């Protein structure tokens, strides 16, 4: 019986394979089209198949090449990044892009132990200003930039 030699590769391959299969199942009712007349499911299907192929290849490599063991997950950064993203989605309709961007950047910056509060504040202001300039000014997207808009 062949044993897994690289648990990191096996876990990564399994993850890609699972995501690819979920994408393909989710696209089962979407029209694919052809290369000349691409339907709405054409590119997502290609990406899903790409994930499946990469997942299989990476998983197979786990049986052939020795690698590192899986390390325990750092749950705090994972929760902060996912929570920050959810917070952005909840705040955006009420507070607008600028304040929501500041909030997500501050929350997510606490996932890093190397970032000080001053650095986080400066980064959040710069990124929020850049997002408003890009999406509101340059692209002219119809979105709320401030709470009163």
Secondary structure as UniProt FT lines:
FT   HELIX           7..26
FT   TURN            27..29
FT   TURN            40..41
FT   HELIX           42..64
FT   HELIX           75..109
FT   TURN            110..111
FT   HELIX           117..131
FT   HELIX           132..138
FT   TURN            147..148
//
